[in-house]
Amino acid sequence: MQLPNSTRLLQPDDEDLVLAFFEQCRAYFENMEGRSPTSAVAHEILNGLPPGKRRDEKEVFGFFDEQGALIAFVDLVRDYPVEKEWIIGLFLVAPEHRRSGLSRSVHQFIETYMTDNGGALLRVAVLEINEPGRRFWENLGYYEVKRVPYPRGEGETIAIVMNRRVEI
């Protein structure tokens, strides 16, 4: 599947739209993060920033189908943790569009966006319990850098931090 017809930067006032999309992806939130999607979760993901970052260093992209429905979401922070390294906070595709090639097209879009804006490395953290997600990132050329504890519901799991250097 090619990139959808419409891609735009999402804004804080898109919280209801994002929450509705997260509801479609409820299984991800419950199985991977140990929480249900709520307004607070949508607000946190749309607005939350890593330490030391400003709002203008974060891009949240929405990808829409022909009917205007949000079908993919990417949260991206530039120059984190260091200059020229960008981190993908959340990369989520609607369940009915997975395994269609859309995920690869969205990744290509963000990789191009990053390099066009001076980035050279993409970083993502995938939960250890998300085996299909880890395989997806490995198939795109990401490699494991480290493992770190990650809060999950009332407990904790492990996040696998993975990098991919991009040839410019």
N, C-alpha and C positions, 0 to 999 in steps of 0.2 A: 504494500500500500504506500502510495506517495503521501507527502505532507498534505494535511487538510488545506482547504481553500482559504481559511482564515486563521491567522495567528496574531495574537495581540498581547501586549503587556497587561497583566491583571493589576488592579489597584485595590487599596484597602476597602473601597466601597463595593467590591465584587464578592464580599464575604458570603452572601446568600447563594450566589452562583457556585462558588467553590464548595460550600457545604453540601449543596445538592449533588455535585459531582462526587464528593467524598462519600456521600450516602450510597452512590452506585458502587463504590469501591469499599464498602463496609467490611468485607471479608479481609482485605489487606490490613485495615486498622485493627480489627479484632484479633486476627491471627498473628500478625507481625508485631504490632505495637502494644497489644494487650489493652486497647481502649477503643471506645466507639467514637465515630466522628461526631463532633459537636460544634456549636458556634465557637466555643473557646478554642478548639483544635484548629478550625479554619482560620480564626483570627491569629493564632500563634504562628501558623505556617505562612500566612500571607505577610505578617509583620515582624516576626521574630528575626533577630540578627545575631550572628556570632559576636563574641566579645571584641570590642574595638572597631566594629564596622558601622557604617552609616546607611541610611535608607537608600541613598543614591548609588550604593554599591551592590544592591540586591535587585535582581530581575526575576519576576514571576511571570512565566509565559503560559498562556492558555491557547490550546489548539482546538478548533471548532470544525464540525462537519458541515455539510451543505445546508442542513436545517438549522444551524446555529447552536447546536448542542456542544457543550464542552466534552471533548473526548480524550484529552491528554493535558497534563499539568507538569510544569518543571519549575522548581525553585532553584535559583542559581546565584551564588555570591562570588563576586570578583575579588581577586588578590587576597585570597584567604586559604591557608594561613599566612602565606607570604606573596609578594608581588609576582604576577604572571601565573599564579596557580589559582584556579577557580574550583569551587566546590559545588556539587549538585546536592542540594538539601533533600528534595523529594522529587522523584521522577515517577509519575503515575499515569498509567493508561487505562481507560475504561475496559472492564473485563471482556466485553464483546469485541474489542479491537485488538486484543493481545494475539500474538502469533500471526499477525496479518502483515507484518513489515512496518507498521506504523511506528513502533518503538525505535527501530533503526533509523527511520526517517527523522523522527524527532531528535534523536541523538545527533545525527548529522547536522541538523539545524543548529543545535546549541554549540556543537563543536565549531562550526563556521562562525557563528556569532562571537564565540570566545576569541578565536584567532583574529577575526576582524577588529576586535577591541583590545588587542595586545596580549592576550593570554597564550600560554604555551603548554599548560598541563591541566587536565581535568581530574578531579578527585571525587570519589563517592564512597559512602559507607553503606554496606549492605549487611543486614542482620544475618548472623550465622544460621539461624533457622530458616532463612529464605534461600533455599538451595536453587530454585529456578532463577531467582534474581542474580545470585552469584554467577551462575553459568552464563546468563545473558551478558553481564559485564565482562567476564573472561573472554567470551566470544568476540567482544568488541576490542579486545586487546588490553584490557585493564589487568593489572597485576597487584597482588596483595603486598601492602606495605607494613601493616601492623594490625593488631586486634586490640580493641578497647572495650571496657564495660559500657553498656547502654541500658538506660532505664526502660523497663517494659512492664506496664501495668503496675502491680504491687511489688514486682521483683526486678530482676535484671537479666539481661542476655549479653551476648557478645556481638559487637559490630566489627566487621572486617573492612578496614580502610583500604581502598584500592585506587591506584593512579593509572593515568594514561597520558603519556607525553605525546603532543601533537606536532608533527613535522610542519613547519611553516615554509 
